[in-house]
Amino acid sequence: MSFMIGSLTHDNTVLQGIRPLRLSGQQGMVARYVKEQADTASPSWSLKAKDLLTLAGEEAGGEVFFCGFSLKAPSTPCTFYRLEEIHGSSQYFRSDLLLHFSPWTGEPLGDGSFRKTSEEKDCHFCEALSLTGGTCGGLWQWTEAPLQMGAAIVGN
């Protein structure tokens, strides 16, 4: 998985200054946040993308994105997923996460930046993931989320 920080121009049309952001691992942003919150009574927590950037020591104006492809030399439009918020629940050696995303599609400009090519209004989705770390420590590696029980109801 590749999470990154990038800056959007004032009109949100160009993504630039892309650099990596580590969410997993013992020094990752999620581990740092959970360790700071370890004394709270509730195992549940919520972290907005802007708060994640502050935790990472980034200046205002950045955005957090997920990228599922190599940024070395893309030549076609690419879809990034802007992280909006993380809801989590941390137990002893496990943290379950629900990441909220919205898509952002752009074409490469050749200088490592991307120009927005489509407008996805009111398009949001979530991804459930887990980390092997919690309130008592751990390795903080990505792992499968626990099986979520549920049902889909389909009508005519």
GULUM-536014 format. One record per atom (N, C-alpha, C, O): residue number from 1; residue in three letters; atom name; x, y, z. Coordinates in Angstrom, 1 decimal. Each point is the difference from the previous one (the first is absolute). Layout:
  resi  resn  name      px      py      pz
   NUM   ALA    CA       X       Y       Z
...
//
This chain:
  resi  resn  name      px      py      pz
     1   MET     N     0.8    -1.2     0.0
     1   MET    CA    -0.8     1.2     0.0
     1   MET     C     0.9     1.2     0.0
     1   MET     O     1.0     0.1     0.6
     2   SER     N    -1.5     0.9    -1.3
     2   SER    CA     0.8     1.2    -0.1
     2   SER     C    -0.8     1.2     0.4
     2   SER     O    -0.9     0.4    -0.8
     3   PHE     N     1.2     0.2     1.9
     3   PHE    CA    -0.7     1.2     0.4
     3   PHE     C     1.0     1.2    -0.2
     3   PHE     O     1.2    -0.2     0.1
     4   MET     N    -1.7     1.3    -0.5
     4   MET    CA     0.9     1.1    -0.3
     4   MET     C    -0.7     1.3     0.5
     4   MET     O    -1.2     0.1     0.2
     5   ILE     N     2.1     1.0    -0.2
     5   ILE    CA    -0.5     1.3     0.3
     5   ILE     C     0.3     0.8    -1.3
     5   ILE     O     1.0    -0.2    -0.7
     6   GLY     N    -2.0     1.0     0.3
     6   GLY    CA     0.2     0.9    -1.1
     6   GLY     C    -0.8     1.3     0.3
     6   GLY     O    -0.8     0.1     0.8
     7   SER     N     1.2     0.9    -1.6
     7   SER    CA    -0.7     1.3     0.1
     7   SER     C    -0.9     0.2    -1.2
     7   SER     O     0.4    -0.2    -1.1
     8   LEU     N    -1.6     0.7     1.3
     8   LEU    CA    -0.8     0.4    -1.0
     8   LEU     C     0.0     1.5    -0.2
     8   LEU     O     0.1     0.8     1.0
     9   THR     N    -0.1    -0.3    -2.3
     9   THR    CA     0.0     1.4    -0.2
     9   THR     C    -1.3     0.6     0.6
     9   THR     O    -0.9    -0.8     0.3
    10   HIS     N     0.8     2.1    -0.2
    10   HIS    CA    -1.2     0.7     0.6
    10   HIS     C    -1.3    -0.4    -0.7
    10   HIS     O    -1.0     0.0     0.7
    11   ASP     N     1.0    -0.3    -2.0
    11   ASP    CA    -1.2    -0.4    -0.7
    11   ASP     C    -0.2    -1.5     0.0
    11   ASP     O    -0.9    -0.5    -0.7
    12   ASN     N     1.8    -0.2     1.4
    12   ASN    CA    -0.1    -1.5     0.1
    12   ASN     C     0.2    -0.7    -1.3
    12   ASN     O    -0.5    -1.1    -0.2
    13   THR     N     1.1     1.7    -0.8
    13   THR    CA     0.2    -0.6    -1.3
    13   THR     C     1.3    -0.7    -0.3
    13   THR     O     0.2    -0.8    -0.9
    14   VAL     N     0.9     1.1     1.7
    14   VAL    CA     1.3    -0.6    -0.1
    14   VAL     C     0.5    -0.5     1.3
    14   VAL     O     0.0     0.6     1.0
    15   LEU     N     0.4    -1.9    -1.1
    15   LEU    CA     0.6    -0.7     1.2
    15   LEU     C     1.5     0.0    -0.2
    15   LEU     O     0.5    -0.4    -1.1
    16   GLN     N     0.2     1.0     2.0
    16   GLN    CA     1.5     0.1    -0.1
    16   GLN     C     0.7    -0.3     1.3
    16   GLN     O    -0.7    -0.1     1.0
    17   GLY     N     2.0     0.1    -1.1
    17   GLY    CA     0.8    -0.2     1.2
    17   GLY     C    -0.3    -1.3     0.7
    17   GLY     O     0.0    -0.1     1.2
    18   ILE     N    -0.2    -1.0    -2.0
    18   ILE    CA    -0.3    -1.3     0.6
    18   ILE     C     1.2    -0.6     0.7
    18   ILE     O     1.1    -0.1    -0.6
    19   ARG     N    -1.4    -0.4     1.8
    19   ARG    CA     1.1    -0.7     0.8
    19   ARG     C    -0.7    -1.1     0.8
    19   ARG     O    -1.2     0.1     0.3
    20   PRO     N     2.0    -1.1     0.1
    20   PRO    CA    -0.6    -1.1     0.8
    20   PRO     C    -0.5     0.4     1.4
    20   PRO     O     0.6     0.9     0.6
    21   LEU     N    -1.6    -1.6    -0.1
    21   LEU    CA    -0.4     0.1     1.4
    21   LEU     C    -0.2    -1.4     0.5
    21   LEU     O    -0.7    -0.8    -0.6
    22   ARG     N     1.3     0.5     1.7
    22   ARG    CA    -0.1    -1.4     0.6
    22   ARG     C    -1.1     0.0     1.1
    22   ARG     O     0.1     0.6     1.0
    23   LEU     N    -1.1    -1.4    -1.3
    23   LEU    CA    -1.1    -0.2     1.0
    23   LEU     C     0.3    -1.3     0.8
    23   LEU     O    -0.3     0.0     1.2
    24   SER     N     0.9    -1.0    -1.8
    24   SER    CA     0.3    -1.3     0.8
    24   SER     C     1.4     0.1     0.6
    24   SER     O     0.7     0.9    -0.2
    25   GLY     N    -0.4    -2.0     0.9
    25   GLY    CA     1.4    -0.1     0.6
    25   GLY     C     0.0     0.7     1.4
    25   GLY     O    -0.9     0.7     0.4
    26   GLN     N     1.9    -1.1     0.4
    26   GLN    CA     0.0     0.5     1.4
    26   GLN     C     0.2     1.5     0.1
    26   GLN     O    -0.3     0.6     1.0
    27   GLN     N     0.9     0.0    -2.0
    27   GLN    CA     0.1     1.5    -0.1
    27   GLN     C    -1.0     0.6    -0.9
    27   GLN     O     0.1     1.2    -0.2
    28   GLY     N    -1.1    -2.0    -0.3
    28   GLY    CA    -1.0     0.6    -0.9
    28   GLY     C    -1.0     0.9     0.8
    28   GLY     O     0.0     0.0     1.2
    29   MET     N    -0.7     0.7    -2.0
    29   MET    CA    -0.9     1.0     0.6
    29   MET     C    -1.1    -0.6     0.8
    29   MET     O    -0.4     0.6     1.0
    30   VAL     N    -0.2    -1.7    -1.4
    30   VAL    CA    -1.0    -0.7     0.8
    30   VAL     C     0.5    -0.4     1.4
    30   VAL     O    -0.6     0.2     1.0
    31   ALA     N     1.8    -0.9    -1.0
    31   ALA    CA     0.6    -0.4     1.2
    31   ALA     C     0.3     1.2     0.9
    31   ALA     O    -0.3    -0.1     1.2
    32   ARG     N     0.8     1.2    -1.7
    32   ARG    CA     0.3     1.1     0.8
    32   ARG     C    -1.3     0.6     0.6
    32   ARG     O     0.0     0.4     1.2
    33   TYR     N    -1.1    -0.3    -2.0
    33   TYR    CA    -1.2     0.5     0.5
    33   TYR     C    -0.6    -0.9     1.1
    33   TYR     O    -0.4     0.5     1.1
    34   VAL     N     0.4    -1.8    -1.3
    34   VAL    CA    -0.6    -0.9     1.0
    34   VAL     C     0.8     0.0     1.3
    34   VAL     O    -0.6     0.0     1.1
    35   LYS     N     1.9     0.1    -1.2
    35   LYS    CA     0.9     0.1     1.2
    35   LYS     C    -0.3     1.2     0.8
    35   LYS     O     0.0     0.0     1.2
    36   GLU     N    -0.2     1.1    -1.9
    36   GLU    CA    -0.4     1.3     0.6
    36   GLU     C    -1.3     0.0     0.7
    36   GLU     O    -0.2     0.6     1.0
    37   GLN     N    -0.7    -1.4    -1.5
    37   GLN    CA    -1.4    -0.1     0.5
    37   GLN     C    -0.2    -1.2     1.0
    37   GLN     O    -1.1    -0.3     0.4
    38   ALA     N     2.2    -0.4    -0.1
    38   ALA    CA    -0.1    -1.3     0.8
    38   ALA     C    -0.7     0.2     1.4
    38   ALA     O    -0.5    -0.9     0.5
    39   ASP     N     0.6     2.1     0.0
    39   ASP    CA    -0.6     0.2     1.3
    39   ASP     C    -1.5     0.4     0.0
    39   ASP     O    -0.6     0.1     1.1
    40   THR     N     0.0     0.0    -2.2
    40   THR    CA    -1.4     0.3    -0.1
    40   THR     C    -0.8    -1.2     0.4
    40   THR     O     0.5    -1.2    -0.2
    41   ALA     N    -1.7     1.4     0.6
    41   ALA    CA    -0.8    -1.1     0.5
    41   ALA     C    -0.6    -0.8    -1.2
    41   ALA     O    -0.3    -1.2     0.2
    42   SER     N     0.1     1.8    -1.3
    42   SER    CA    -0.7    -0.7    -1.1
    42   SER     C     1.1    -0.6    -1.0
    42   SER     O     1.0     0.7    -0.3
    43   PRO     N    -1.3    -1.9    -0.2
    43   PRO    CA     0.9    -0.6    -1.0
    43   PRO     C    -0.2     0.6    -1.4
    43   PRO     O     0.8    -0.2    -0.9
    44   SER     N    -1.9     0.9     0.7
    44   SER    CA    -0.4     0.5    -1.3
    44   SER     C     0.6     1.4    -0.1
    44   SER     O     0.1     0.8     0.9
    45   TRP     N     0.2    -0.5    -2.2
    45   TRP    CA     0.6     1.4    -0.2
    45   TRP     C    -0.3     0.4    -1.5
    45   TRP     O    -0.4    -0.9    -0.8
    46   SER     N     0.6     2.1     0.5
    46   SER    CA    -0.2     0.6    -1.3
    46   SER     C     1.1     1.0    -0.3
    46   SER     O     0.4     0.8     0.9
    47   LEU     N     0.1    -0.9    -2.1
    47   LEU    CA     1.1     0.9    -0.4
    47   LEU     C    -0.3     0.6    -1.3
    47   LEU     O     0.0    -0.7    -1.0
    48   LYS     N    -0.2     2.0     0.9
    48   LYS    CA    -0.2     0.7    -1.3
    48   LYS     C     1.3     0.1    -0.7
    48   LYS     O     1.1     0.0     0.6
    49   ALA     N    -1.1     0.1    -1.9
    49   ALA    CA     1.2     0.1    -0.8
    49   ALA     C     0.8     1.2     0.4
    49   ALA     O     1.3    -0.1     0.0
    50   LYS     N    -1.9     1.2     0.3
    50   LYS    CA     0.8     1.2     0.4
    50   LYS     C     0.7    -0.2     1.3
    50   LYS     O     1.2     0.4     0.1
    51   ASP     N    -1.8    -1.2     0.8
    51   ASP    CA     0.7    -0.3     1.3
    51   ASP     C     1.2    -1.0    -0.3
    51   ASP     O     1.0     0.1     0.7
    52   LEU     N    -1.2    -1.0    -1.6
    52   LEU    CA     1.0    -0.9    -0.4
    52   LEU     C     1.2     0.8    -0.6
    52   LEU     O     1.2    -0.4     0.3
    53   LEU     N    -1.4     1.4    -1.0
    53   LEU    CA     1.1     0.8    -0.6
    53   LEU     C     0.7     0.8     1.1
    53   LEU     O     1.2     0.1     0.0
    54   THR     N    -1.9     0.4     1.0
    54   THR    CA     0.6     0.7     1.2
    54   THR     C     0.8    -1.0     0.7
    54   THR     O     1.2     0.3     0.4
    55   LEU     N    -1.6    -1.5    -0.2
    55   LEU    CA     0.7    -1.1     0.7
    55   LEU     C     1.3    -0.3    -0.7
    55   LEU     O     1.1    -0.3     0.6
    56   ALA     N    -1.1     0.4    -1.9
    56   ALA    CA     1.1    -0.3    -0.9
    56   ALA     C     1.0     1.2    -0.1
    56   ALA     O     1.1    -0.1    -0.6
    57   GLY     N    -1.5     1.2     1.3
    57   GLY    CA     0.8     1.2    -0.1
    57   GLY     C     0.0     0.8    -1.3
    57   GLY     O     0.9     0.7    -0.3
    58   GLU     N    -2.0    -0.9    -0.4
    58   GLU    CA    -0.2     0.7    -1.3
    58   GLU     C    -0.6     1.3     0.2
    58   GLU     O    -0.8     0.2     0.9
    59   GLU     N     1.1     0.7    -1.8
    59   GLU    CA    -0.6     1.3     0.0
    59   GLU     C    -1.5     0.0    -0.5
    59   GLU     O    -0.3    -1.0    -0.7
    60   ALA     N    -0.4     2.0     0.9
    60   ALA    CA    -1.4     0.0    -0.4
    60   ALA     C    -0.1     0.1    -1.5
    60   ALA     O     1.0     0.4    -0.7
    61   GLY     N    -2.0    -0.9     0.1
    61   GLY    CA    -0.2     0.0    -1.5
    61   GLY     C     0.3    -1.3    -0.6
    61   GLY     O    -0.3    -0.2    -1.2
    62   GLY     N     0.7    -0.8     1.9
    62   GLY    CA     0.3    -1.3    -0.6
    62   GLY     C    -1.2    -0.9     0.0
    62   GLY     O    -1.0     0.3     0.7
    63   GLU     N     1.0    -1.4    -1.4
    63   GLU    CA    -1.0    -1.0    -0.1
    63   GLU     C     0.6    -1.3     0.1
    63   GLU     O     1.2    -0.2    -0.4
    64   VAL     N    -1.9    -0.8     0.9
    64   VAL    CA     0.5    -1.4     0.1
    64   VAL     C    -0.7    -0.8    -1.1
    64   VAL     O    -1.3     0.1    -0.1
    65   PHE     N     2.0    -0.8    -0.7
    65   PHE    CA    -0.5    -0.8    -1.1
    65   PHE     C     0.5    -1.5     0.1
    65   PHE     O     1.0    -0.2     0.6
    66   PHE     N    -1.8    -0.7    -1.1
    66   PHE    CA     0.4    -1.4    -0.2
    66   PHE     C     0.2    -0.1    -1.5
    66   PHE     O    -0.8     0.5    -0.8
    67   CYS     N     1.9    -1.2     0.4
    67   CYS    CA     0.3    -0.2    -1.4
    67   CYS     C     0.3    -1.5    -0.1
    67   CYS     O     0.9    -0.6     0.7
    68   GLY     N    -1.6    -0.1    -1.7
    68   GLY    CA     0.2    -1.4    -0.2
    68   GLY     C     0.9    -0.3    -1.2
    68   GLY     O    -0.1    -1.1    -0.5
    69   PHE     N     0.9     2.0     0.1
    69   PHE    CA     0.8    -0.2    -1.2
    69   PHE     C     1.4     0.7     0.2
    69   PHE     O     0.1     0.8     0.9
    70   SER     N     0.8    -1.1    -1.8
    70   SER    CA     1.3     0.7     0.1
    70   SER     C     0.0     1.4    -0.6
    70   SER     O    -0.6     0.2    -1.0
    71   LEU     N     1.2     0.7     1.7
    71   LEU    CA     0.0     1.4    -0.5
    71   LEU     C     1.3     0.3    -0.8
    71   LEU     O     0.2     1.1    -0.3
    72   LYS     N     0.6    -2.2     0.0
    72   LYS    CA     1.2     0.3    -0.7
    72   LYS     C    -0.1     0.7    -1.3
    72   LYS     O     0.6     1.0    -0.3
    73   ALA     N    -1.5    -1.5    -0.6
    73   ALA    CA    -0.2     0.6    -1.3
    73   ALA     C    -1.3    -0.2    -0.6
    73   ALA     O    -0.2    -0.6    -1.1
    74   PRO     N    -0.9     1.0     1.8
    74   PRO    CA    -1.3    -0.3    -0.6
    74   PRO     C    -0.3     0.9    -1.2
    74   PRO     O     0.5     1.1    -0.1
    75   SER     N    -1.2    -1.7    -0.9
    75   SER    CA    -0.3     0.7    -1.2
    75   SER     C    -1.4     0.1    -0.3
    75   SER     O    -0.4     0.7    -0.9
    76   THR     N    -0.5    -1.3     1.7
    76   THR    CA    -1.4     0.1    -0.1
    76   THR     C    -0.6     0.6     1.2
    76   THR     O     0.6     0.0     1.1
    77   PRO     N    -1.9     0.4    -1.2
    77   PRO    CA    -0.6     0.6     1.3
    77   PRO     C     0.0    -1.1     1.1
    77   PRO     O    -0.2    -1.2    -0.2
    78   CYS     N     0.4     1.7     1.4
    78   CYS    CA     0.1    -0.8     1.2
    78   CYS     C    -1.1     0.4     1.0
    78   CYS     O    -0.2     1.2     0.1
    79   THR     N    -0.3    -2.2     0.6
    79   THR    CA    -1.0     0.3     1.0
    79   THR     C     0.7    -0.1     1.4
    79   THR     O     0.5    -1.1     0.3
    80   PHE     N    -0.5     2.2     0.4
    80   PHE    CA     0.5     0.0     1.4
    80   PHE     C    -1.2    -0.1     0.9
    80   PHE     O    -1.2     0.4    -0.4
    81   TYR     N     1.3    -0.7     1.6
    81   TYR    CA    -1.1    -0.1     1.0
    81   TYR     C     0.4     0.9     1.2
    81   TYR     O     0.9    -0.3     0.8
    82   ARG     N    -1.6     1.4    -0.7
    82   ARG    CA     0.2     1.0     1.0
    82   ARG     C    -0.5    -0.5     1.3
    82   ARG     O    -1.2    -0.3     0.2
    83   LEU     N     2.1     0.1     0.8
    83   LEU    CA    -0.5    -0.4     1.4
    83   LEU     C    -0.6     1.1     0.7
    83   LEU     O     0.5     1.1     0.1
    84   GLU     N    -1.7    -1.3     0.3
    84   GLU    CA    -0.8     1.0     0.8
    84   GLU     C     0.1    -0.2     1.5
    84   GLU     O     0.1     1.0     0.7
    85   GLU     N    -0.2    -2.2    -0.3
    85   GLU    CA    -0.1    -0.3     1.4
    85   GLU     C     0.3    -1.5     0.3
    85   GLU     O    -0.3    -0.8    -0.9
    86   ILE     N     0.8     0.5     2.1
    86   ILE    CA     0.2    -1.4     0.4
    86   ILE     C    -0.8    -0.1     1.3
    86   ILE     O     0.2     0.7     1.0
    87   HIS     N    -1.1    -1.7    -1.0
    87   HIS    CA    -0.6    -0.4     1.3
    87   HIS     C     0.7    -1.3     0.4
    87   HIS     O     0.2    -0.9    -0.8
    88   GLY     N     0.1     0.8     2.1
    88   GLY    CA     0.8    -1.2     0.4
    88   GLY     C    -0.5    -0.5     1.4
    88   GLY     O    -0.6     0.7     0.7
    89   SER     N     1.0    -1.9    -0.4
    89   SER    CA    -0.2    -0.6     1.3
    89   SER     C     1.2    -0.8     0.3
    89   SER     O     0.4    -0.9    -0.8
    90   SER     N     0.3     1.2     1.9
    90   SER    CA     1.3    -0.6     0.3
    90   SER     C    -0.2    -0.8     1.3
    90   SER     O    -0.4     0.5     1.0
    91   GLN     N     0.8    -1.8    -1.1
    91   GLN    CA     0.0    -0.9     1.1
    91   GLN     C     1.5    -0.3     0.4
    91   GLN     O     0.9     0.8    -0.5
    92   TYR     N    -0.6    -1.8     1.2
    92   TYR    CA     1.4    -0.2     0.5
    92   TYR     C     1.0     0.0    -1.1
    92   TYR     O     0.9     0.8     0.0
    93   PHE     N    -1.0    -1.8    -1.0
    93   PHE    CA     1.0    -0.1    -1.1
    93   PHE     C    -0.7     0.1    -1.3
    93   PHE     O     0.5    -0.6    -1.0
    94   ARG     N    -1.6     1.3     0.8
    94   ARG    CA    -0.7     0.1    -1.2
    94   ARG     C    -0.7     1.3    -0.1
    94   ARG     O    -0.6     0.5     0.9
    95   SER     N     0.6     0.1    -2.1
    95   SER    CA    -0.8     1.2    -0.3
    95   SER     C    -0.8    -0.3    -1.3
    95   SER     O     0.6    -0.3    -1.0
    96   ASP     N    -1.9     0.5     1.1
    96   ASP    CA    -0.9    -0.1    -1.1
    96   ASP     C    -0.3     1.4    -0.5
    96   ASP     O    -0.4     0.8     0.8
    97   LEU     N     0.5    -0.6    -2.1
    97   LEU    CA    -0.1     1.3    -0.6
    97   LEU     C    -1.1     0.0    -1.1
    97   LEU     O    -0.2    -1.0    -0.7
    98   LEU     N    -0.5     2.1     0.6
    98   LEU    CA    -0.9     0.3    -1.1
    98   LEU     C     0.4     1.3    -0.6
    98   LEU     O    -0.1     1.0     0.6
    99   LEU     N     0.7    -1.1    -1.8
    99   LEU    CA     0.5     1.2    -0.7
    99   LEU     C    -1.0     0.5    -1.0
    99   LEU     O    -0.6    -0.7    -0.8
   100   HIS     N     0.3     2.0     0.9
   100   HIS    CA    -0.9     0.7    -0.9
   100   HIS     C     0.7     0.7    -1.1
   100   HIS     O     0.9     0.8     0.3
   101   PHE     N    -1.3    -1.1    -1.5
   101   PHE    CA     0.7     0.6    -1.2
   101   PHE     C    -1.0     0.7    -0.9
   101   PHE     O    -1.2    -0.3     0.0
   102   SER     N     1.8     1.2    -0.8
   102   SER    CA    -0.7     0.5    -1.2
   102   SER     C     1.0     0.0    -1.2
   102   SER     O     1.2     0.3     0.2
   103   PRO     N    -1.7    -0.7    -1.4
   103   PRO    CA     1.0    -0.1    -1.1
   103   PRO     C     0.4     1.4    -0.6
   103   PRO     O    -0.8     1.0     0.1
   104   TRP     N     2.0    -1.0    -0.6
   104   TRP    CA     0.5     1.2    -0.7
   104   TRP     C     0.8    -0.5    -1.2
   104   TRP     O     1.1    -0.6     0.2
   105   THR     N    -1.5     0.9    -1.4
   105   THR    CA     0.6    -0.5    -1.2
   105   THR     C     0.7     1.2    -0.7
   105   THR     O    -0.5     1.0    -0.2
   106   GLY     N     1.8    -1.3    -0.2
   106   GLY    CA     0.8     1.0    -0.7
   106   GLY     C     0.9    -0.6    -1.0
   106   GLY     O     0.4    -1.2     0.1
   107   GLU     N     0.0     2.0    -1.1
   107   GLU    CA     1.0    -0.5    -1.0
   107   GLU     C     1.3     0.5     0.4
   107   GLU     O     0.2     1.2     0.5
   108   PRO     N     0.9    -1.9    -0.8
   108   PRO    CA     1.4     0.4     0.4
   108   PRO     C     0.4     1.2    -0.9
   108   PRO     O    -0.3     0.0    -1.2
   109   LEU     N     1.0     0.9     1.8
   109   LEU    CA     0.5     1.2    -0.7
   109   LEU     C     1.4    -0.1    -0.3
   109   LEU     O     0.6     0.9    -0.7
   110   GLY     N     0.1    -2.0     1.1
   110   GLY    CA     1.4    -0.3    -0.4
   110   GLY     C     1.0     0.5     1.0
   110   GLY     O     1.2    -0.3    -0.1
   111   ASP     N    -1.6     1.1     1.1
   111   ASP    CA     0.9     0.5     1.0
   111   ASP     C    -0.3    -0.6     1.4
   111   ASP     O     0.4     0.6     1.0
   112   GLY     N    -1.1    -1.7    -1.0
   112   GLY    CA    -0.4    -0.6     1.3
   112   GLY     C    -1.3     0.5     0.5
   112   GLY     O    -0.4    -0.4     1.1
   113   SER     N    -0.3     1.3    -1.8
   113   SER    CA    -1.3     0.5     0.5
   113   SER     C    -1.1    -0.5    -0.9
   113   SER     O     0.3    -0.5    -1.1
   114   PHE     N    -1.5     0.7     1.5
   114   PHE    CA    -1.2    -0.5    -0.8
   114   PHE     C    -1.0     1.1    -0.1
   114   PHE     O    -0.3     0.7     1.0
   115   ARG     N    -0.4    -0.6    -2.1
   115   ARG    CA    -1.1     0.9    -0.2
   115   ARG     C    -1.3    -0.7     0.0
   115   ARG     O    -0.1    -1.1    -0.7
   116   LYS     N    -0.8     1.6     1.5
   116   LYS    CA    -1.3    -0.7     0.1
   116   LYS     C    -0.7    -0.1    -1.3
   116   LYS     O    -0.1     1.0    -0.8
   117   THR     N    -0.5    -2.2     0.5
   117   THR    CA    -0.7    -0.2    -1.3
   117   THR     C    -1.5    -0.3     0.2
   117   THR     O    -0.7     0.1    -1.0
   118   SER     N     0.3    -0.4     2.2
   118   SER    CA    -1.5    -0.3     0.1
   118   SER     C    -0.5     0.5     1.4
   118   SER     O     0.8     0.1     0.9
   119   GLU     N    -2.0     0.1    -0.9
   119   GLU    CA    -0.7     0.5     1.2
   119   GLU     C    -0.8    -1.1     0.6
   119   GLU     O    -1.1    -0.4    -0.6
   120   GLU     N     1.4    -0.2     1.7
   120   GLU    CA    -0.8    -1.0     0.7
   120   GLU     C    -0.7     0.6     1.2
   120   GLU     O     0.5     0.1     1.1
   121   LYS     N    -1.7     0.5    -1.4
   121   LYS    CA    -0.7     0.6     1.1
   121   LYS     C    -0.7    -1.0     0.9
   121   LYS     O    -0.6    -0.9    -0.5
   122   ASP     N     0.7     1.1     1.7
   122   ASP    CA    -0.7    -0.8     1.0
   122   ASP     C     0.3    -1.5    -0.2
   122   ASP     O    -0.9    -0.8     0.3
   123   CYS     N     2.1     0.5    -0.6
   123   CYS    CA     0.4    -1.4    -0.2
   123   CYS     C     1.0    -0.3     1.1
   123   CYS     O     1.1     0.5     0.1
   124   HIS     N    -1.6    -1.4     0.8
   124   HIS    CA     0.9    -0.4     1.2
   124   HIS     C    -0.1    -1.5     0.2
   124   HIS     O    -1.0    -0.6    -0.4
   125   PHE     N     2.0     0.0     0.9
   125   PHE    CA     0.0    -1.4     0.4
   125   PHE     C     0.9    -0.3     1.2
   125   PHE     O     0.8     0.9     0.4
   126   CYS     N    -1.0    -2.0     0.2
   126   CYS    CA     0.8    -0.4     1.1
   126   CYS     C     0.7    -1.3    -0.2
   126   CYS     O    -0.4    -0.8    -0.8
   127   GLU     N     1.5     0.6     1.5
   127   GLU    CA     0.8    -1.2     0.0
   127   GLU     C     0.3    -0.5     1.4
   127   GLU     O     0.5     0.8     0.8
   128   ALA     N    -0.8    -2.0    -0.5
   128   ALA    CA     0.3    -0.5     1.4
   128   ALA     C     1.3    -0.8    -0.1
   128   ALA     O     0.2    -0.9    -0.8
   129   LEU     N     0.7     1.3     1.7
   129   LEU    CA     1.4    -0.6     0.1
   129   LEU     C     0.3    -0.2     1.4
   129   LEU     O    -0.6     0.6     0.9
   130   SER     N     1.7    -1.3    -0.6
   130   SER    CA     0.4    -0.2     1.4
   130   SER     C     1.5     0.1     0.0
   130   SER     O     0.7    -0.2    -1.0
   131   LEU     N    -0.2     0.5     2.2
   131   LEU    CA     1.5     0.1     0.3
   131   LEU     C     0.3    -0.9     1.2
   131   LEU     O    -0.8    -0.1     0.9
   132   THR     N     1.9    -0.6    -1.0
   132   THR    CA     0.4    -0.9     1.1
   132   THR     C     0.7     0.8     1.1
   132   THR     O     1.1    -0.3     0.4
   133   GLY     N    -1.8     1.3     0.1
   133   GLY    CA     0.5     0.8     1.1
   133   GLY     C    -1.1     0.7     0.7
   133   GLY     O    -1.1     0.2    -0.6
   134   GLY     N     1.2     0.0     1.9
   134   GLY    CA    -1.1     0.6     0.8
   134   GLY     C     0.5     0.7     1.2
   134   GLY     O     1.2     0.5     0.0
   135   THR     N    -2.0    -0.4     1.0
   135   THR    CA     0.3     0.8     1.2
   135   THR     C     1.2    -0.6     0.8
   135   THR     O     0.7     0.7     0.8
   136   CYS     N    -0.4    -2.0    -1.0
   136   CYS    CA     1.2    -0.6     0.7
   136   CYS     C     1.2    -0.2    -0.9
   136   CYS     O     1.0    -0.6     0.4
   137   GLY     N    -1.0     1.2    -1.6
   137   GLY    CA     1.1    -0.1    -0.9
   137   GLY     C    -0.3    -1.0    -1.2
   137   GLY     O    -1.2    -0.2    -0.4
   138   GLY     N     2.2    -0.3    -0.2
   138   GLY    CA    -0.1    -0.9    -1.2
   138   GLY     C     0.9     0.4    -1.1
   138   GLY     O     0.8     1.0     0.2
   139   LEU     N    -0.9    -1.6    -1.3
   139   LEU    CA     0.8     0.3    -1.2
   139   LEU     C    -0.6     1.0    -0.9
   139   LEU     O     0.7     0.6    -0.8
   140   TRP     N    -2.0    -0.4     0.9
   140   TRP    CA    -0.7     1.0    -0.8
   140   TRP     C     0.1    -0.3    -1.5
   140   TRP     O     0.2     1.0    -0.8
   141   GLN     N    -0.4    -2.2     0.4
   141   GLN    CA     0.0    -0.4    -1.4
   141   GLN     C    -1.4    -0.2    -0.5
   141   GLN     O    -0.9    -0.3     0.8
   142   TRP     N     0.7     0.6    -2.0
   142   TRP    CA    -1.3    -0.2    -0.6
   142   TRP     C    -0.4    -1.4     0.0
   142   TRP     O     0.8    -0.9    -0.2
   143   THR     N    -2.1     0.6     0.5
   143   THR    CA    -0.5    -1.3     0.0
   143   THR     C    -1.5     0.1    -0.4
   143   THR     O    -0.6     1.1    -0.1
   144   GLU     N     0.0    -2.3    -0.1
   144   GLU    CA    -1.4     0.0    -0.4
   144   GLU     C    -0.9     0.5     1.1
   144   GLU     O     0.3    -0.3     1.2
   145   ALA     N    -1.4     1.0    -1.6
   145   ALA    CA    -1.0     0.4     1.0
   145   ALA     C    -0.8    -1.2     0.4
   145   ALA     O    -0.1    -1.0    -0.8
   146   PRO     N    -0.4     1.0     2.0
   146   PRO    CA    -0.8    -1.2     0.4
   146   PRO     C    -1.2    -0.1    -0.8
   146   PRO     O    -0.5     1.0    -0.6
   147   LEU     N    -0.1    -2.2     0.5
   147   LEU    CA    -1.2    -0.3    -0.8
   147   LEU     C    -1.1     0.9     0.5
   147   LEU     O    -0.4    -0.1     1.2
   148   GLN     N    -0.2     0.9    -2.0
   148   GLN    CA    -1.2     0.8     0.3
   148   GLN     C    -1.2    -0.8    -0.3
   148   GLN     O    -0.2    -0.3    -1.2
   149   MET     N    -0.7     0.1     2.1
   149   MET    CA    -1.2    -0.7    -0.2
   149   MET     C    -1.1     1.0    -0.5
   149   MET     O    -0.1     1.1     0.6
   150   GLY     N    -0.6    -1.5    -1.6
   150   GLY    CA    -1.0     0.9    -0.5
   150   GLY     C    -0.8    -0.7    -1.2
   150   GLY     O     0.3    -1.1    -0.3
   151   ALA     N    -1.2     1.8    -0.2
   151   ALA    CA    -0.8    -0.5    -1.1
   151   ALA     C    -0.4     1.1    -0.9
   151   ALA     O    -0.2     1.2     0.4
   152   ALA     N     0.0    -1.6    -1.7
   152   ALA    CA    -0.5     1.0    -1.0
   152   ALA     C    -1.4    -0.4    -0.2
   152   ALA     O    -0.4    -1.1    -0.2
   153   ILE     N    -0.5     2.1     0.1
   153   ILE    CA    -1.4    -0.2    -0.3
   153   ILE     C    -0.3     0.6    -1.3
   153   ILE     O     0.3     1.1    -0.3
   154   VAL     N    -0.7    -2.0    -0.6
   154   VAL    CA    -0.3     0.4    -1.4
   154   VAL     C    -1.5    -0.2    -0.3
   154   VAL     O    -0.6    -1.0     0.3
   155   GLY     N     0.1     2.1    -0.9
   155   GLY    CA    -1.4    -0.1    -0.3
   155   GLY     C    -0.3     0.1    -1.5
   155   GLY     O     0.9     0.2    -0.8
   156   ASN     N    -2.1    -0.4     0.4
   156   ASN    CA    -0.4     0.1    -1.4
   156   ASN     C    -0.2     1.4    -0.4
   156   ASN     O    -0.3     0.2    -1.2
//
